[in-house]
Amino acid sequence: MRAVLLVPLLLLAACKDEPRFEERYDKAAKEIEARAKAMDADIAESEKADAATPDLPEPAAPSNAPKSSGE
């Protein structure tokens, strides 16, 4: 008999209020905004590092061997 009374109380205690849609949306929006700012910072840092490195020289033109006389 005690188990019959105890089970509903345990189930009731296990159920907690789920966050509302607005709360979940706001949390997701903040996370997305933080990720976007981090990506922008990474891109800016990468562009700054790219601008600081000297450009590579143009590749040399391929040398052509002298044509064979066909012999």
N, C-alpha and C positions, 0 to 999 in steps of 0.2 A: 504494500500500500504506500509505503514511503517513496518507493521508486516512482510510482505513478505521479506523485506530487513533485518529486525532485526533477524529473525530466523536463516538464514545461518551464520550470524556473531556470534551469540550465540553458534551455533554448532561448528564453527571453534575455538572459544575461549575455548570450553569445551574439545576439543581434544588436548591432550598434547602428547609429544613423549613418547612412551613406552620404557622402558629400553631394550637394546639389549640382546641377548642370553648370550653373554660373560659376561656382567655386572651382569645379574641374576645368572649365574653359579658361578662367583667369590664370590658374596654375599652369596650364599648357601654354597659354600665350606668353607668360613670363619666361618659361623655359625656352620657347622658340626664339624670343627676343634676345635672350642671353646667348644662345647658340649663334644667332646671326651676328651679334656684336663680336663674338670670338672669331668667327670666320672672317669678318671684315678686318679685324686686327691682324689675323694671320696673312691675309692677302696684302695688306698695306706693308707689313714687314717683309714679305717675299718680294714685293715690287721695289722696296727700298734696297734690299740686298742685291736684286738684279741690276738696279741702276748703279750700284757701287762697283760691280765687277766690270773690268775692262772688256770691250768687245774683242772677239776673236778675230785674227787676221783672215782675210779672204783666202780661200784655198788656192793653191798654185794650179795653173793650167796643166793638164796632163801632157807629158812629153810624148811626142810621136816618134817612133823608131823610123829610121830611113827605109824607104820602100825597097823591097827586094827586086833584084833585076829579073827574077823569074827563073834563074838557072838552077 
